[in-house]
Amino acid sequence: MTLKKILDARYLNNLSPKSKKVLLEITNHHEITNKTLSNKLKTPSSNISTYIKNLNEQGCVYLRRKNGKDKFWSADPIMKWNLLEVDEGLLKDEGYQDTLLYDFNK
């Protein structure tokens, strides 16, 4: 079983589609507030708060900082890695198509 499959089973498979959408949006930013998420996803801020609470309890996101009433959320680095998509075309353009980063079969 690959690490990605393990992480999907541990984190992503237990999330609702809306929570996954919120998580994906959070991973696209260094930090983001509930209000910004609400505006970007066109979802009421009360719903965003519920999704973030669940994501926080699952260990997918964490409270990075507070500024007055604003809470700035970030995705756990494991989530960012797990959701990272590699553009294979870019790798070929950069000459990495034959490069194996690490061979786990050795």
Residue, then its C-alpha position, 0 to 999 in steps of 0.5 A: m500500500t502506498l503512502k498516498k493510499i494510507l493518507d487518503a484512508r486516514y484523512l480524505n476518505n472520512l471527509s464530506p465532499k464539502s469538507k474536501k472542497v474547503l481543504l483543497e482551498i486551504t491547501n492553495h494558500h499559506e494561510i486563509t480566513n473563514k471569511t475569505l473561504s466563505n467568499k471564494l467558495k460562496t458558502p455561508s461562513s457558519n458552514i465554513s466554520t463547521y467544516i473547519k472544525n471537523l478538518n481541525e479535529q481530523g488533523c487536516v488543518y490547524l489554526r496558524r494565528k489570530n488577528g482580532k476576530d479573524k482566524f487564519w487557517s493552514a493545511d497540515p504539511i502532510m495534507k499539502w503533500n498528499l494533495l500535491e499533483v505533479d505535472e508530468g509534462l513540466l517534469k519532462d520539460e525540465g529533463y526529469q522524465d527518467t529521474l527516479l527520486y527514490d527506489f523503494n524496491k531496493 
